[in-house]
Amino acid sequence: MEILFVLGFFLMLLLTGVSLLGIVAALVVATFVMLFGGMLAIVIKMLPWLALAVVSVWIYRAYKKPKSKADRWLSR
């Protein structure tokens, strides 16, 4: 479906008299804007899961502290 939008965009720019160089430049800029926007959307969508992973590791490390040398010697 997106290819139809790009082709329609390309065709309308040609019909309105915009040069081929202007069309290519617009497509390149639009590609980078969409790429950046997509990456930003993925980061925002994944942020709660990343925060959950950080909190989980923090809690796990708090309960699983390594024993000190004195504790190991007393447990023998």
N, C-alpha and C positions, 0 to 999 in steps of 0.2 A: 504493500500500500504506500509506503514512503517513497518508493521509486516513482509512483504516479504523481505524487506531489512535486518531486524534483523535476520531472519531465514537464509538468504543467507550468511550474515556475520558470523553467528555461524557455518554454514556448511563449509565454506571456511577455517575458522580457524581450525576446526577439521581435515579437509583434509590435511592441511599443517603441521600438527603435533604439534600444540599448545595445551597445556594441558587444561583440563576442568576448572581448577582454573584460568588460564590466560584468558580464554574466559569470565568467570563470572566477573572477575576484569575489563576487557575491557568494558563489557556491563554496569557495574555499573558506571565507570568513564564516559563513553559516555552519560549515562542517566543524570548525574549531569551537564555535560557540556552543553547538549542540554536544560536542564531545566533552567540553568542560562542564556544561550543565548536567549531562548524564553522570559524570563522575561525582559531581557534588550531590546529586540526588541519591546515588548509591551510598555515599559516605553518611548522609543524613539518615538513610533507611537502615544502615548497619550500626549506627551509633548506639542504640540501646543494647544490642547484642554484644558489642565491644565493651561497653560499660559493665554488663553482666559478667563477662569473662574476667575483667579486671577485678571486680568485687569477689568473684568466686575464688580466684587465685589468692587474693588477699586474706580471705577467711580461711582457706585451706592452710596457708602458711602460718596463720596465727595459731591454729590448733595443732599443727604438726611441726612445732619447733624442734630442732635437733637437741638431743640431750647434751648437757654439759659434761665435761670429763668427770666431775664429782658425782653426778647422777649415775654415770655408767659404772664407776668404781663401786658405788654403794649397792648397785643391783646385782653384783656378782655373787 
